[in-house]
Amino acid sequence: PPIEAVEAEPLLAEEVPLVAEEVPSPKRRPARRTDDADDRPSSRKRSQSEPVNRDFDPATFEEKPRKRRRHEEADDGLPPAERAALLSAFTRAAWGCKIIWISLILYVLSMMLIVIFYLLTAFSQFDPIFITLAGIAGIANWSLAAVGVALCISGPRSPGHLGYGIATAVAVGLHLVLLLVLTTQGKEYSPGMMVDPDGPGVRLGLVPTRLDSLTFYLTYVVYLDQDIVPKGEMRLSIATGVAELLRTVLLLMLLSCLARAAGDDDLSHRCTRAAGIASFGPGILALILLLFVAGMIETNAQYSNFTRILSLTIFMGSYAILAGTLVPGLMTAREVADACDQPYQSQLPQL
């Protein structure tokens, strides 16, 4: 037994280094470094082993524009020739809407210049320059509107586009003919008569609008036998005002068809509402003017400085209200131009 114990001790001594060599501490360090490397952010290792957090991954911000471009460039099933023709039609319609938008701005500007003229006249300051500027703005308005309507008619087709286009063209032509006859005669009432009854301001005062004469139609019917109401001098002006109102309403309805062709139904409804606002304005003013004239006649009011200022205020307010009824149509004309520049954008998903 003692001999066996002595011989067993060297064997145990030899086994201890073998165990230490099998699991050396330096060989475990690469494993710890590998674990540390896994903890560091790496897009390659995340894509292979861990799920990517799309909410905070910068790559998602690069993928969105690419997806949108692929959606916009998707094949719509149209041949190249038809697609090019459709884009050309939208381009013409966009230019037509922009020209109509500019014409409506001049339309409103011409009325506001007459408002300034009436405001100065109330203080006995007759300045015919505002009537001249209003007439020039009116001429530019009617000319640009005719060109814009022609371009809009050649735009993309939609339900009602052809019918409203033809009706608008007829109304524009009829209004221009009546306005030409009216200004050539130069006999009916206009704001320019307050400065010089025989001067050029009389004809230029007829150009901006004849909706002011249209507001006389209720008074014309009820108090035809009264001296305060013009007789034959208002008939052609009232007819011209009717053509002007019809032209404005049909023009906005044509813009409504173009908005529908561009895929924006909400804008189409806004154009229809703008046409309704433009048509209600003269009717409301006709009722206000009827009440004013009825009050003057029924109370046997004498013409004095007070009644003069009151009548000028009524006329000035009528032009301001008429200009205000055109503002919704002016705004929608610009939006329809943008819709035709980039059609079908309202149908794209909002990312």
Secondary structure, 3 states (H helix, E strand, C coil): CHHHHHHHHHHHHHHHHHHHHHCCHHHHHHHHHHHHHHHCCCHHHHHHHCCCCCCCCCHHHHHHHHHHHHHHCCCCCCCHHHHHHHHHHHHHHHHHHHHHHHHHHHHHHHHHHHHHHHHHHCCCCCCCHHHHHHHHHHHHHHHHHHHHHHHHHCCCCCCCHHHHHHHHHHHHHHHHHHHHHHHHHCCCCCHHHHCCCCCCHHHHHHCCCCHHHHCCHHHHHHCCCCCCCCCHHHHHHHHHHHHHHHHHHHHHHHHHHHHHHCCCHHHHHHHHHHHHHHHHHHHHHHHHHHHHHHHHHHCCCCCCHHHHHHHHHHHHHHHHHHHHHCHHHHHHHHHHHHHHHCCCHHHCCCC
